[in-house]
Amino acid sequence: MDEIAVEILEDGTIKITTDQVSTANHINADRMLKQLAVLMGTAPQTQKRKQAQTRAKAVIKRKQ
């Protein structure tokens, strides 16, 4: 629980994958995604994962 995996892809995209996150840490994770989006100059693309309703993936691509 409360795991956030961050991967930086070759094209500069930041891929963030989460499993179940507690309520307190969920707010912090949302803040982190928003701050990364501001720094990257773009909006995150959030996708629900098929394995479970509580799991999500966000991709933040560098603004070109």
JONORQUI-V618706 format. One record per residue. N is the residue number from 1. PHI is phi in whole degrees, -180 to 180 (none if undefined). PSI is psi in whole degrees, 0 to 359 (none if undefined). Layout:
[[N/PHI/PSI] [N/PHI/PSI]]
This chain:
[[1/none/152] [2/62/45] [3/-111/134] [4/-127/118] [5/-99/128] [6/-117/129] [7/-132/132] [8/-104/117] [9/-82/166] [10/-58/328] [11/-85/7] [12/92/357] [13/-69/138] [14/-101/120] [15/-108/124] [16/-121/125] [17/-123/133] [18/-124/150] [19/-101/208] [20/-65/132] [21/-125/134] [22/-64/161] [23/-57/314] [24/-62/317] [25/-78/338] [26/-62/318] [27/-62/317] [28/-65/322] [29/-65/317] [30/-61/318] [31/-63/319] [32/-62/316] [33/-62/317] [34/-64/318] [35/-67/319] [36/-61/319] [37/-62/318] [38/-62/313] [39/-65/327] [40/-87/348] [41/75/30] [42/-152/174] [43/-101/143] [44/-71/148] [45/-103/110] [46/-99/135] [47/-131/133] [48/-73/139] [49/-87/149] [50/-71/333] [51/-62/321] [52/-156/150] [53/-67/334] [54/-89/359] [55/-102/143] [56/-144/164] [57/-135/138] [58/-123/139] [59/-123/127] [60/-118/112] [61/-94/145] [62/-66/136] [63/-69/135] [64/-104/none]]
